[in-house]
Amino acid sequence: MTLSFSARLPLSHFEIDRDYLARTRDTLFEELWQDPATRVLALWNGTAPLDTPTSLRLLPATSVDRTGELVYLGRVTSATATEPVGTPVVATVITDEQAANLGTQWGNLRALATRLSDRDAALFTEALGILNWHAVHQFSPRSGERTVSTMGGWVRVDPVHNIELYPRTDPAIIVGVTDVADRLLLGSNALWENNRYSLLAGFVEPGESLESAVMREVLEESGVPVVNPTYLGSQPWPFPASLMLGFTAEVDAAWSGDLAPDGDEILDLRWFSRDELRDAIGDILLPGPSSIARGILEHWYGEPLDDGSRA
């Protein structure tokens, strides 16, 4: 079965109405805590509580201490979830003691993404991204004073200069590079196991278009000039705050050089035909099934790859 590209990106699915107009109400959290339907997604050390191995545990608001950072995630739009359509959901971070008292299993988004429902994947991704931002923006870059959370947890305010600080998302391109024989270029990053290979990627620099970033990053990391960068789709990647922008690109027909890994980020580069990639499974590790890298790779391959990572 051939999947559409978007179907390969589990973190890009959503069944949440972010209900942004509600964020303007100063009494939002008081109202939510008075509503018996309100549920809370409590994060602990970047993990979320599980109801089953494939579903999140959402807590009644009245059972959660409101002293932690609070963010209004919005309202459930899924008609297949345990909670009814319209259920409001709040995210918060809890302490080690509070986590221990819950007496539940905890799950990591990278590992769970392909097993969660669209609703749960959306909630976990949104909560992790925004709470990661809160964790590193407690103080104003302008005055150094502690900032104050407002707008339902979606803005922080410098109390001295009264300037609003908004959540940061760092754009990064990731590229499926192919040559004239339609082979795919994969690289091994210095931070990974030496047999793990993935697509080339990098952050977009200030004043740079996405297409320019594709051509620059590929050239810097591999020595390969590419042309025709073509956008495929995007996926949030809240580890801690990226938006991955997927592209394909072709090797410049005028190039006839050798692969040249930069030796800093990329230690090895290899071209793979489809048969070569299939035969290499077991000897090399591929991108995880929750990543857009895997989505782009399987988009090129033409079908899902069976490397045991979806079990």
Residue, then its C-alpha position, 0 to 999 in steps of 0.5 A: m500500500t502506498l501512503s500519501f506523504s502527510a499520512r507518514l507524519p504522525l506528529s502532523h495529525f491533529e484533532i484539536d481546536r486550539d480555541y484561541l479566542a478563549r485565551t483572551r479571557d483573564t479568568l480562563f483558568e478559573e472557568l476551566w477549573q469550575d467546569p467538570a468536563t475539563r481535563v489536564l495533560a500532566l507532563w513530567n520530565g518530558t513524558a506523559p501519563l498513559d491510560t493504556p500503552t497506546s493512549l494518554r491519561l487525561l486527569p480531571a482538573t480538580s485532581v491537579d495542583r494549579t501551582g505549576e505552569l498552565v497552558y490551555l491547549g484547546r478543545v477536543t474535536s475527535a468523536t472517537a475519544t473517551e472524552p466527548v467532542g468539545t472537552p477542554v484540555v489544559a497542560t501543566v508540568i508536575t513535580d517528581e512527588q506528584a508524578a509518583n503519586l499518580g501511580t501510572q506508566w509514563g511514555n515518551l513522544r518519540a516512542l509513542a507517536t505512531r501508536l497514539s491516536d491523532r488526538d493524543a499525538a496532537l495534545f502531546t506534541e502541542a503540550l511538549g512544545i509550549l511547555n519547553w518554551h516556558a521552561v527557558h523563557q522565565f526571564s526577559p531578554r530585555s530587562g532580566e526580570r521574571t516574565v509573567s504568563t498570560m493569554g492562556g499560557w501562550v504569551r509571557v510579559d516583561p513586567v518592566h517594559n510591558i513587552e510581550l514574548y511569544p513562543r519560539t519555533d525554530p525552522a529546520i529543513i530536511v532533504g531527500v537528495t537524489d542523483v541521476a540514478d534516483r539513489l538517495l543520499l543518507g548521512s551518519n551524524a557524529l552524535w549517533e551510533n556509527n551505523r545510523y543513517s538519515l537525511l541531511a538537515g539543518f536550521v534556517e538562518p536569519g534572512e534565508s529562504l527555505e530553498s536557499a537553506v536546502m542548497r546551503e546545508v546540503l553543500e556544507e554537509s556533503g559537498v554536493p550542490v543540489v538544484n530544484p528544492t521541492y517542498l513536501g510537507s512539515q512536521p512539528w518536532p518539539f525536541p525542544a522547539s523545531l518545525m521540520l520542513g521536508f524537501t526533495a532536491e536533485v544533484d546538480a547535473a554539472w557536478s561530478g565530484d566525490l561525497a565530502p562529509d564535513g567531518d564535524e556533523i556528518l562523519d559518513l555519507r552513502w548513496f542507496s538504491r532501493d534494493e541497496l537500502r532494503d538489503a542494508i536493513g539490519d546492518i544500518l539503523l534508519p530514522g525512527p518512525s515518528s520522524i519526518a526523515r522516515g516519512i521522506l525516506e519512505h516517500w522515495y522508497g514507495e512503501p513502508l520499510d520493515d526494519g522492526s521499528r514500528a513494533 
